[in-house]
Amino acid sequence: MNKNIEQLWTKAAQYASAYPSGQNNSWETQVEFLNTFAKLIVKKCAEIADSGVDTTESHLIGNDILEHFGVEE
């Protein structure tokens, strides 16, 4: 697995493991993990799209990406 993707995967797994013991294998926890993982990917893409952009002169593409996928910053 790509190192960057693995870091996002681990972060999402840590978030999902914060659930009380016994709930970590539930369907709800798995869905929450996948949702968190997807949101982390979208946020990273938005961050990359906006990196190095002069915000006073440019439209921020990252905001469009976040809005398209319904991800709050």
N, CA, C and O atoms as a GROMACS GRO file, in nm:
protein
  292
    1MET      N    1   0.085  -0.117   0.000
    1MET     CA    2   0.000   0.000   0.000
    1MET      C    3   0.091   0.124   0.000
    1MET      O    4   0.194   0.126   0.066
    2ASN      N    5   0.051   0.226  -0.073
    2ASN     CA    6   0.122   0.352  -0.077
    2ASN      C    7   0.134   0.409   0.064
    2ASN      O    8   0.040   0.402   0.143
    3LYS      N    9   0.252   0.464   0.096
    3LYS     CA   10   0.279   0.516   0.231
    3LYS      C   11   0.178   0.622   0.272
    3LYS      O   12   0.132   0.623   0.387
    4ASN      N   13   0.144   0.712   0.183
    4ASN     CA   14   0.049   0.819   0.214
    4ASN      C   15  -0.091   0.764   0.241
    4ASN      O   16  -0.159   0.808   0.333
    5ILE      N   17  -0.132   0.668   0.161
    5ILE     CA   18  -0.263   0.605   0.181
    5ILE      C   19  -0.263   0.526   0.312
    5ILE      O   20  -0.362   0.526   0.385
    6GLU      N   21  -0.153   0.459   0.340
    6GLU     CA   22  -0.142   0.382   0.464
    6GLU      C   23  -0.155   0.473   0.586
    6GLU      O   24  -0.216   0.434   0.686
    7GLN      N   25  -0.098   0.592   0.579
    7GLN     CA   26  -0.110   0.686   0.691
    7GLN      C   27  -0.255   0.728   0.712
    7GLN      O   28  -0.301   0.737   0.826
    8LEU      N   29  -0.328   0.753   0.603
    8LEU     CA   30  -0.469   0.789   0.615
    8LEU      C   31  -0.551   0.671   0.668
    8LEU      O   32  -0.641   0.689   0.750
    9TRP      N   33  -0.517   0.550   0.621
    9TRP     CA   34  -0.584   0.428   0.666
    9TRP      C   35  -0.567   0.412   0.817
    9TRP      O   36  -0.663   0.382   0.889
   10THR      N   37  -0.444   0.432   0.865
   10THR     CA   38  -0.414   0.418   1.007
   10THR      C   39  -0.488   0.522   1.089
   10THR      O   40  -0.541   0.492   1.196
   11LYS      N   41  -0.492   0.645   1.038
   11LYS     CA   42  -0.565   0.751   1.109
   11LYS      C   43  -0.714   0.719   1.119
   11LYS      O   44  -0.775   0.740   1.224
   12ALA      N   45  -0.772   0.668   1.011
   12ALA     CA   46  -0.913   0.630   1.013
   12ALA      C   47  -0.936   0.512   1.108
   12ALA      O   48  -1.037   0.508   1.178
   13ALA      N   49  -0.844   0.418   1.110
   13ALA     CA   50  -0.856   0.301   1.199
   13ALA      C   51  -0.847   0.344   1.345
   13ALA      O   52  -0.919   0.292   1.430
   14GLN      N   53  -0.760   0.440   1.374
   14GLN     CA   54  -0.749   0.490   1.511
   14GLN      C   55  -0.878   0.558   1.553
   14GLN      O   56  -0.922   0.543   1.667
   15TYR      N   57  -0.940   0.631   1.462
   15TYR     CA   58  -1.067   0.697   1.491
   15TYR      C   59  -1.174   0.592   1.521
   15TYR      O   60  -1.251   0.606   1.617
   16ALA      N   61  -1.180   0.488   1.438
   16ALA     CA   62  -1.282   0.384   1.455
   16ALA      C   63  -1.259   0.304   1.582
   16ALA      O   64  -1.355   0.257   1.644
   17SER      N   65  -1.132   0.287   1.622
   17SER     CA   66  -1.104   0.208   1.742
   17SER      C   67  -1.137   0.284   1.870
   17SER      O   68  -1.131   0.228   1.979
   18ALA      N   69  -1.172   0.412   1.856
   18ALA     CA   70  -1.211   0.492   1.973
   18ALA      C   71  -1.349   0.453   2.025
   18ALA      O   72  -1.389   0.497   2.132
   19TYR      N   73  -1.421   0.372   1.949
   19TYR     CA   74  -1.552   0.326   1.994
   19TYR      C   75  -1.535   0.235   2.115
   19TYR      O   76  -1.432   0.170   2.130
   20PRO      N   77  -1.637   0.228   2.202
   20PRO     CA   78  -1.628   0.141   2.319
   20PRO      C   79  -1.600  -0.004   2.282
   20PRO      O   80  -1.641  -0.051   2.176
   21SER      N   81  -1.530  -0.073   2.367
   21SER     CA   82  -1.494  -0.213   2.343
   21SER      C   83  -1.618  -0.296   2.309
   21SER      O   84  -1.725  -0.278   2.368
   22GLY      N   85  -1.601  -0.386   2.214
   22GLY     CA   86  -1.711  -0.472   2.173
   22GLY      C   87  -1.786  -0.419   2.054
   22GLY      O   88  -1.860  -0.493   1.989
   23GLN      N   89  -1.770  -0.291   2.023
   23GLN     CA   90  -1.839  -0.232   1.909
   23GLN      C   91  -1.748  -0.219   1.787
   23GLN      O   92  -1.795  -0.182   1.679
   24ASN      N   93  -1.620  -0.250   1.802
   24ASN     CA   94  -1.525  -0.228   1.694
   24ASN      C   95  -1.548  -0.316   1.572
   24ASN      O   96  -1.498  -0.283   1.464
   25ASN      N   97  -1.620  -0.425   1.585
   25ASN     CA   98  -1.644  -0.512   1.471
   25ASN      C   99  -1.786  -0.499   1.418
   25ASN      O  100  -1.827  -0.576   1.330
   26SER      N  101  -1.861  -0.403   1.469
   26SER     CA  102  -1.998  -0.387   1.424
   26SER      C  103  -2.002  -0.326   1.283
   26SER      O  104  -1.906  -0.265   1.237
   27TRP      N  105  -2.113  -0.345   1.219
   27TRP     CA  106  -2.133  -0.288   1.086
   27TRP      C  107  -2.122  -0.136   1.092
   27TRP      O  108  -2.062  -0.075   1.004
   28GLU      N  109  -2.179  -0.076   1.195
   28GLU     CA  110  -2.176   0.068   1.209
   28GLU      C  111  -2.032   0.121   1.220
   28GLU      O  112  -1.998   0.224   1.162
   29THR      N  113  -1.949   0.049   1.295
   29THR     CA  114  -1.810   0.090   1.311
   29THR      C  115  -1.735   0.078   1.179
   29THR      O  116  -1.653   0.163   1.146
   30GLN      N  117  -1.762  -0.028   1.106
   30GLN     CA  118  -1.696  -0.046   0.976
   30GLN      C  119  -1.737   0.065   0.879
   30GLN      O  120  -1.654   0.117   0.805
   31VAL      N  121  -1.865   0.100   0.880
   31VAL     CA  122  -1.913   0.207   0.793
   31VAL      C  123  -1.849   0.340   0.835
   31VAL      O  124  -1.807   0.418   0.750
   32GLU      N  125  -1.840   0.364   0.965
   32GLU     CA  126  -1.777   0.487   1.015
   32GLU      C  127  -1.630   0.493   0.974
   32GLU      O  128  -1.580   0.599   0.937
   33PHE      N  129  -1.561   0.379   0.982
   33PHE     CA  130  -1.421   0.374   0.939
   33PHE      C  131  -1.408   0.411   0.792
   33PHE      O  132  -1.326   0.495   0.756
   34LEU      N  133  -1.490   0.349   0.708
   34LEU     CA  134  -1.482   0.377   0.563
   34LEU      C  135  -1.518   0.522   0.532
   34LEU      O  136  -1.456   0.584   0.446
   35ASN      N  137  -1.619   0.575   0.600
   35ASN     CA  138  -1.655   0.716   0.581
   35ASN      C  139  -1.541   0.808   0.621
   35ASN      O  140  -1.509   0.904   0.551
   36THR      N  141  -1.478   0.778   0.734
   36THR     CA  142  -1.366   0.858   0.782
   36THR      C  143  -1.249   0.849   0.684
   36THR      O  144  -1.188   0.951   0.652
   37PHE      N  145  -1.219   0.730   0.637
   37PHE     CA  146  -1.110   0.710   0.541
   37PHE      C  147  -1.135   0.790   0.414
   37PHE      O  148  -1.046   0.858   0.363
   38ALA      N  149  -1.256   0.782   0.362
   38ALA     CA  150  -1.291   0.856   0.240
   38ALA      C  151  -1.279   1.007   0.262
   38ALA      O  152  -1.226   1.078   0.177
   39LYS      N  153  -1.327   1.056   0.375
   39LYS     CA  154  -1.319   1.199   0.404
   39LYS      C  155  -1.174   1.245   0.416
   39LYS      O  156  -1.139   1.354   0.369
   40LEU      N  157  -1.089   1.163   0.478
   40LEU     CA  158  -0.947   1.198   0.488
   40LEU      C  159  -0.882   1.208   0.350
   40LEU      O  160  -0.800   1.297   0.326
   41ILE      N  161  -0.920   1.118   0.259
   41ILE     CA  162  -0.866   1.124   0.123
   41ILE      C  163  -0.912   1.251   0.053
   41ILE      O  164  -0.831   1.319  -0.011
   42VAL      N  165  -1.040   1.283   0.064
   42VAL     CA  166  -1.093   1.403  -0.001
   42VAL      C  167  -1.026   1.528   0.056
   42VAL      O  168  -0.989   1.618  -0.019
   43LYS      N  169  -1.010   1.533   0.188
   43LYS     CA  170  -0.945   1.650   0.250
   43LYS      C  171  -0.801   1.664   0.203
   43LYS      O  172  -0.754   1.776   0.179
   44LYS      N  173  -0.730   1.554   0.190
   44LYS     CA  174  -0.591   1.559   0.144
   44LYS      C  175  -0.586   1.607  -0.001
   44LYS      O  176  -0.499   1.687  -0.037
   45CYS      N  177  -0.678   1.560  -0.084
   45CYS     CA  178  -0.683   1.606  -0.224
   45CYS      C  179  -0.710   1.757  -0.230
   45CYS      O  180  -0.649   1.828  -0.309
   46ALA      N  181  -0.801   1.805  -0.147
   46ALA     CA  182  -0.833   1.948  -0.143
   46ALA      C  183  -0.712   2.028  -0.096
   46ALA      O  184  -0.684   2.135  -0.150
   47GLU      N  185  -0.642   1.977   0.002
   47GLU     CA  186  -0.521   2.043   0.054
   47GLU      C  187  -0.415   2.054  -0.056
   47GLU      O  188  -0.353   2.158  -0.073
   48ILE      N  189  -0.396   1.945  -0.130
   48ILE     CA  190  -0.298   1.945  -0.238
   48ILE      C  191  -0.340   2.041  -0.349
   48ILE      O  192  -0.256   2.112  -0.404
   49ALA      N  193  -0.469   2.043  -0.381
   49ALA     CA  194  -0.518   2.131  -0.488
   49ALA      C  195  -0.496   2.277  -0.453
   49ALA      O  196  -0.472   2.359  -0.542
   50ASP      N  197  -0.504   2.311  -0.325
   50ASP     CA  198  -0.490   2.450  -0.283
   50ASP      C  199  -0.348   2.489  -0.245
   50ASP      O  200  -0.320   2.607  -0.223
   51SER      N  201  -0.257   2.393  -0.237
   51SER     CA  202  -0.121   2.426  -0.194
   51SER      C  203  -0.053   2.516  -0.296
   51SER      O  204  -0.058   2.492  -0.416
   52GLY      N  205   0.010   2.618  -0.247
   52GLY     CA  206   0.083   2.710  -0.333
   52GLY      C  207  -0.003   2.809  -0.409
   52GLY      O  208   0.048   2.884  -0.492
   53VAL      N  209  -0.133   2.810  -0.381
   53VAL     CA  210  -0.223   2.900  -0.452
   53VAL      C  211  -0.234   3.031  -0.374
   53VAL      O  212  -0.251   3.030  -0.252
   54ASP      N  213  -0.224   3.142  -0.445
   54ASP     CA  214  -0.243   3.274  -0.383
   54ASP      C  215  -0.392   3.295  -0.364
   54ASP      O  216  -0.465   3.317  -0.461
   55THR      N  217  -0.438   3.287  -0.241
   55THR     CA  218  -0.582   3.293  -0.212
   55THR      C  219  -0.643   3.429  -0.242
   55THR      O  220  -0.766   3.440  -0.252
   56THR      N  221  -0.561   3.533  -0.258
   56THR     CA  222  -0.616   3.665  -0.288
   56THR      C  223  -0.645   3.682  -0.437
   56THR      O  224  -0.718   3.773  -0.477
   57GLU      N  225  -0.587   3.594  -0.519
   57GLU     CA  226  -0.603   3.609  -0.664
   57GLU      C  227  -0.665   3.488  -0.733
   57GLU      O  228  -0.692   3.492  -0.853
   58SER      N  229  -0.687   3.381  -0.659
   58SER     CA  230  -0.732   3.258  -0.724
   58SER      C  231  -0.855   3.199  -0.655
   58SER      O  232  -0.876   3.218  -0.535
   59HIS      N  233  -0.933   3.129  -0.732
   59HIS     CA  234  -1.043   3.050  -0.678
   59HIS      C  235  -0.982   2.922  -0.620
   59HIS      O  236  -0.897   2.860  -0.683
   60LEU      N  237  -1.024   2.883  -0.502
   60LEU     CA  238  -0.968   2.765  -0.438
   60LEU      C  239  -1.040   2.639  -0.486
   60LEU      O  240  -1.156   2.616  -0.452
   61ILE      N  241  -0.971   2.560  -0.564
   61ILE     CA  242  -1.026   2.436  -0.618
   61ILE      C  243  -1.056   2.338  -0.505
   61ILE      O  244  -1.153   2.262  -0.511
   62GLY      N  245  -0.972   2.340  -0.402
   62GLY     CA  246  -0.993   2.250  -0.288
   62GLY      C  247  -1.130   2.268  -0.226
   62GLY      O  248  -1.192   2.170  -0.185
   63ASN      N  249  -1.179   2.391  -0.219
   63ASN     CA  250  -1.313   2.414  -0.165
   63ASN      C  251  -1.419   2.348  -0.252
   63ASN      O  252  -1.517   2.294  -0.202
   64ASP      N  253  -1.400   2.353  -0.383
   64ASP     CA  254  -1.493   2.287  -0.475
   64ASP      C  255  -1.495   2.136  -0.452
   64ASP      O  256  -1.600   2.072  -0.455
   65ILE      N  257  -1.376   2.080  -0.429
   65ILE     CA  258  -1.366   1.935  -0.404
   65ILE      C  259  -1.440   1.899  -0.276
   65ILE      O  260  -1.518   1.804  -0.273
   66LEU      N  261  -1.414   1.974  -0.169
   66LEU     CA  262  -1.481   1.948  -0.041
   66LEU      C  263  -1.632   1.959  -0.055
   66LEU      O  264  -1.706   1.875  -0.005
   67GLU      N  265  -1.677   2.064  -0.123
   67GLU     CA  266  -1.821   2.085  -0.140
   67GLU      C  267  -1.884   1.974  -0.223
   67GLU      O  268  -1.993   1.926  -0.192
   68HIS      N  269  -1.815   1.933  -0.330
   68HIS     CA  270  -1.867   1.827  -0.417
   68HIS      C  271  -1.893   1.698  -0.340
   68HIS      O  272  -1.994   1.631  -0.361
   69PHE      N  273  -1.801   1.664  -0.250
   69PHE     CA  274  -1.814   1.539  -0.174
   69PHE      C  275  -1.884   1.559  -0.040
   69PHE      O  276  -1.900   1.462   0.035
   70GLY      N  277  -1.925   1.681  -0.009
   70GLY     CA  278  -1.996   1.707   0.116
   70GLY      C  279  -1.911   1.687   0.239
   70GLY      O  280  -1.959   1.640   0.342
   71VAL      N  281  -1.783   1.723   0.229
   71VAL     CA  282  -1.690   1.705   0.340
   71VAL      C  283  -1.666   1.841   0.406
   71VAL      O  284  -1.626   1.937   0.339
   72GLU      N  285  -1.690   1.847   0.535
   72GLU     CA  286  -1.665   1.969   0.611
   72GLU      C  287  -1.517   1.979   0.641
   72GLU      O  288  -1.451   1.878   0.664
   73GLU      N  289  -1.463   2.099   0.639
   73GLU     CA  290  -1.322   2.117   0.672
   73GLU      C  291  -1.302   2.126   0.819
   73GLU      O  292  -1.188   2.141   0.864
   0.00000   0.00000   0.00000
